Amino acid sequence: MKWRLRLGVVLLLALTSVAAWADPPKIGFVDLDRALRELPEAQAGAASLNKQVEAKQKEMEARRQQIDAFQKTLEKDFPHLTNAQRQEREAQLQGMILNLQQFQRQAQDTLNYQRNQILKSIQDRLVKVVSRIGRAGHYTVILNDKSVLYVNGAIDITPQVVAAMENKPATGKMNGGK
């Protein structure tokens, strides 16, 4: 991450030295986290994932209750069981616990994969939109919030990016706040 910041600073210094004999640099800034929060497709993806998380949590809770009920029955019946029966039921209980743990891991992996697919799709499109805005707006550089220490609100083009991603006119600042 530090190398990105250094590269950004070097780029900015190089661009400002060129400014003496060229047009002044035009810098834009995009808050990626904010753009992702405001985009309807990101909100829809988050809502879909939340529904899946809720469904998985309900299933996990049902499995936990089943394990608890089995364990209580085992504890109640324990004095009346033979050693073989005890071992068999304890093995069943252990199998149920292992199945729950495996289900939890698989559910987490599936949800992470789906979340990453949604984010990748949006981010790929976002990069294309930012590039298009950069070319059309004659920006020298457009930075994001992951490699900037200070941002003047006047160069924030996040609303323009969000509007372009939604295919509608932007409200507020346009062309880097100019």
Backbone hydrogen bonds, N-H to C=O, Kabsch-Sander energy under -0.5 kcal/mol:
donor,donor_aa,acceptor,acceptor_aa,energy
5,L,1,M,-1.7
6,R,2,K,-2.7
7,L,3,W,-2.6
8,G,4,R,-2.5
9,V,5,L,-2.6
10,V,6,R,-2.8
11,L,7,L,-2.7
12,L,8,G,-2.6
13,L,9,V,-2.7
14,A,10,V,-2.7
15,L,11,L,-2.7
16,T,12,L,-2.4
17,S,13,L,-1.8
18,V,14,A,-1.6
19,A,15,L,-1.0
20,A,17,S,-0.8
21,W,18,V,-1.6
22,A,18,V,-0.6
27,I,25,P,-0.6
28,G,141,V,-2.6
29,F,155,I,-2.0
30,V,143,L,-2.4
32,L,30,V,-1.1
35,A,31,D,-2.7
36,L,32,L,-2.7
37,R,33,D,-2.0
38,E,34,R,-2.2
39,L,35,A,-1.7
43,Q,39,L,-2.3
44,A,40,P,-2.8
45,G,41,E,-2.0
46,A,42,A,-2.5
47,A,43,Q,-2.4
48,S,44,A,-2.4
49,L,45,G,-2.5
50,N,46,A,-2.6
51,K,47,A,-2.0
52,Q,48,S,-1.9
53,V,49,L,-2.7
54,E,50,N,-2.5
55,A,51,K,-2.2
56,K,52,Q,-2.5
57,Q,53,V,-2.8
58,K,54,E,-2.3
59,E,55,A,-2.1
60,M,56,K,-2.6
61,E,57,Q,-2.6
62,A,58,K,-2.3
63,R,59,E,-2.2
64,R,60,M,-2.5
65,Q,61,E,-2.5
66,Q,62,A,-2.0
67,I,63,R,-2.3
68,D,64,R,-2.9
69,A,65,Q,-2.7
70,F,66,Q,-2.3
71,Q,67,I,-2.8
72,K,68,D,-2.5
73,T,69,A,-2.2
74,L,70,F,-2.4
75,E,71,Q,-2.6
76,K,72,K,-2.3
77,D,73,T,-2.7
78,F,74,L,-1.5
80,H,77,D,-1.6
81,L,77,D,-0.6
81,L,78,F,-1.3
86,R,82,T,-2.7
87,Q,83,N,-2.6
88,E,84,A,-2.3
89,R,85,Q,-2.6
90,E,86,R,-2.8
91,A,87,Q,-2.2
92,Q,88,E,-2.1
93,L,89,R,-2.7
94,Q,90,E,-2.6
95,G,91,A,-2.4
96,M,92,Q,-2.4
97,I,93,L,-2.3
98,L,94,Q,-2.5
99,N,95,G,-2.4
100,L,96,M,-2.1
101,Q,97,I,-2.4
102,Q,98,L,-2.5
103,F,99,N,-2.6
104,Q,100,L,-2.6
105,R,101,Q,-2.2
106,Q,102,Q,-2.6
107,A,103,F,-2.8
108,Q,104,Q,-2.4
109,D,105,R,-2.6
110,T,106,Q,-2.6
111,L,107,A,-2.6
112,N,108,Q,-2.6
113,Y,109,D,-2.4
114,Q,110,T,-2.5
115,R,111,L,-2.6
116,N,112,N,-2.6
117,Q,113,Y,-2.3
118,I,114,Q,-2.3
119,L,115,R,-2.7
120,K,116,N,-2.7
121,S,117,Q,-2.2
122,I,118,I,-2.2
123,Q,119,L,-3.2
124,D,120,K,-2.7
125,R,121,S,-1.8
126,L,122,I,-2.7
127,V,123,Q,-2.5
128,K,124,D,-1.7
129,V,125,R,-2.4
130,V,126,L,-2.8
131,S,127,V,-2.4
132,R,128,K,-2.3
133,I,129,V,-2.7
134,G,130,V,-2.8
135,R,131,S,-2.5
136,A,132,R,-2.7
137,G,133,I,-2.8
138,H,135,R,-0.9
139,Y,134,G,-2.3
140,T,26,K,-3.3
141,V,26,K,-1.7
143,L,28,G,-3.0
145,D,30,V,-1.0
147,S,144,N,-1.4
155,I,152,N,-2.2
156,D,153,G,-1.3
157,I,29,F,-3.0
157,I,155,I,-0.6
161,V,157,I,-2.2
162,V,158,T,-2.9
163,A,159,P,-2.5
164,A,160,Q,-2.3
165,M,161,V,-2.4
166,E,162,V,-1.8
167,N,164,A,-0.7
168,K,163,A,-2.8
177,G,174,M,-0.7
178,K,174,M,-0.8
178,K,175,N,-0.9
